[in-house]
Amino acid sequence: MTRSRNCAPKIIAFLICGALLYGANADILLYNGKIVTVDAKFTIAQAVAIKNGRITRVGDTKAVFATENSPRTKRIDLQGRTVLPGLVDSHVHPLGAGLSEFRGALPPLDSFAAVQSFIRERMKTTPPGNWIIVPRTFPTRLAELRMPTRELLDVATEHPVLFDASYTVVVNSYALKMCGITRSTANPPNGQIVKDASGEPNGILKNAMSLLKDFNRQEGFTDDERLQALEQQLRRYVEAGLTAIGDRAVTPNEIALYDKLKAQGRLPIRSVLTWRIDASRPIEDITRQIRTAPYATGKGDGWLKFGALKVTLDGGMTIGTAYQRQPYGPFGRQIYGHTDPKDRGQLFIPPDKLAAIFRAAHVRGWQITAHDQGGGAIDAFLDAIEAADRDRPIANSRSHLMHASFQSPQAIARAKKLGLLIDAQSPWLYYDGPALEKVFTYDGMRHFYPVRAYLDAGLIVAGGSDHMIGHDKNRSVNPYNPFLQMWIAVTRQTSRGAVLVPDEKVTREEALKMHTTWAAYMQFAEEQRGTIEPGKLADLVVTDRDYLTCPEDEIKAIEPVTVILDGKVVHEKR
């Protein structure tokens, strides 16, 4: 009896696939091209037929035409162009990115002078006493390679100013006074008010935004504007060649926006949501929330569903708060404004509490992840996952390390033993590698974004961008152009032209899998998408040049010509 029940779904799937393959002729037929299937053999075909949103046949043009062509079939002559499976960015933050330039383009913020110029422009239109926010940037991307302090922001004397560097922010003297932050103000839990040599706050606040008054990054946007900004950014992803994304930090407010877009037929891309919980609350409240939340891994459908549960374990490597195994060192003190030579960064969740959270999430059936940039945070994550694994094996949950920028051979081996996956973002290497090498030395960067080591160890890696600010696919923080991301993985080249640890390069085929089959696997979608095979969802991208054979430096310049999503042409380059 058990054997029959287990076979039933496969029999039904076979019958459905058969109906698709041998039913009426195709809705769309793409032919005379190079179809990169990314199947188990990396088969190259010439034509692909689509019906009812599914791929029905893949093969040579003559054979596909013989069975799929009809007067009602839409035929697309590829004229030799390449077709790839629809691409996936496993790590984006589309709402914040969409809002960042919703009311106007942002200038490049790459120097102290550019920051001050931005503040002066905002002063012209911002009423006195209202916050001016310098959008997210990092000292690793400033010409000065140094964290600003309040003096730089004091160009505004009648406005509170905040320089957003993510888990660390810098505020001006007006803001310190308005918020009552003085030399005697106590540090908040897991946070720090950085002081100058005389003991006065220098404006740098590490994980201490709770001290700020009347501050909201998204204040002033209506619900309709937020919905519009999200929809527009999701459409930009499609235009870049993406057919699925992972939104890596949603709260109930963002979830409601996605639900509304889907209900109104306005959701333009397949979206997998990561529920980020606030781990600063008492453990009893957190575990109760996990037990009773209406969210769960896999809840939803092929357009909108939940993936992982996430906590934020440490800060950022670009701001010196990622929790490392060793102190940051002399250049770290210069670039990040550290005052303690033993500073290793910040671990936001105590080990016992982290283990309790993961155990509760594992019992509920969640896929588990955490923001963990530094090596010390990676080790803490692995300790907590091992605790949950002792309750019952965790490998089938497809839990994964997120960022995990500063790896070690020992941590990679532990991740493999636990059956973990990796969510890695190449733009951190591209933009921040040069500055980070000054902090950690070349040897210290040996296991930074170590994709070759992951693959050699047998770990599955999903590629993403960590896109958070800006609309342009190539100039955003961080760029969401998937072809730029694949080029970085293949070349290990930074924005300044250097190649950082070439031993960690991957092949073009492997880089493509990071944005197709492996990313789909992380999202529990490998049976539906990620390859071009009969029965799979018809998510495809036609490109202007051959990804597999074009000159290596042209990979980053590849442009989508046509994007097909769910069997429909949703974008064509004009």
Buried (B, 14 or more C-beta within 10 A) or exposed (E): EEEEEEEEEEEEEEEEBEEBBEEBBBBBBBBBBBBBBBBEEEBEBBBBBBBBBBBBBBBEBEBBBEBBBEEEBEBBEBEEBBBBBBBBBBBBBBBBBBBBBBEEEBEEBEEBEBBBBBBEEBBEEBEEEBBBBBBBBBBBBBEBBBBBBBEBBBBBEEBBBBBBBBBBBBBBBBBBEBBEBEEEBEBBEBBBBBEBEEEBBBBBBBBBBEBBEEBEBEEEBEEEBBBBBBBBBBBBBBBBBBBBBBBBBBEEEBBBBBEBBBEEEBBBBBBBBBBBBEBBEEBEEBBEBBEEBEBBBBEBEBBBBBBBBBBBBBBBBBBBBBBBBEBBBEBBBBBBBBBEEEBBBBBBBEEEBBBBBBBBBBBBEBBBBBBBBBBBBBBBBBBBBBBBBEEEEBEEBBBBBBBBBBBBEEBBEBBEEBBBBBBBBBBBBBBBBBBBBBBBEEEBBBBBBBBBBBBEBEBBBBBBBBBBBBBEBEEBBBBBBBBBBBBBBBBBBBBEEEEBBEEBBBEBEBBBBBBBBBBBBBBBBBEBBBBBBBBBBBBBBBBBBBBBEBEEEBBBBBEBBBBBBBBEBBBEEE
